[in-house]
């Protein structure tokens, strides 16, 4: 799902997101591999909240996203940070890039793949774009979060510049949620513009994702939950996966 209206206010709405936890998780997993990655593909990179800090830490980063609007903001942030990230407007299901030592997809980007075939195809594309011995790191929403956190809830936010009404409509059989977002964006003349977006996300059982990773060729798969080293519990909200492409 490509963000359009939301891109302009995304960083403002995500200001409290603990990106440092994702960065720590990524680098902790990098250190556990047989070699330290130098090149990183960031799938669903958004406005560069992880890609740019990784570049600051010395990695060669390519950020891939479906949204040109998000990538434009990422580019401006990169220039302000005085680092280099290569940006590519692509669908992760059709990934085309130079092979990297690591591929990451964070902040539930893979949860936007709402068909099983799309997840399987993405795993195959990632495998093909990893160097031998490379690592694939990603996180997704858990079935529990789709059913019991999003569910059929309504969330609201309001400040002087942007407000929203966020309605969730859950399909429990597919473990899928439709996010209907209505934004009210303050314009230079002081009036507010109303814009709407719809997004869909789907959860999969961990055993399914592990099986699809194995079918794509990955080995040494692990799954943990909620930024810990612990396996998922029944009420875990975010699932973290690590998988390797076999070495030479």
Buried (B, 14 or more C-beta within 10 A) or exposed (E): BBBEBBBBBBBEBEEEEEBEEBBEBBBEBBEEBEEEBEBBBBBBBBBBBBBBBBBBEEBBBBBBBBBEBBBBBBBEBBEEBEBEBBBBBBBBBEBEBEBBBBBBBBBBBBBBBBEEEBBBBBBBBBBEBBBEBBBBBBBBBBBBBBBEBBEEEEEEEEEEEBBBBBBBBBBEEEBBBBBBBBBBBBEEEEEBEEBEBEBBBBBBEBEEBBBBBEEBBBEEBBBBBBBEEEEBEEEBBBBBBBBBBEEE
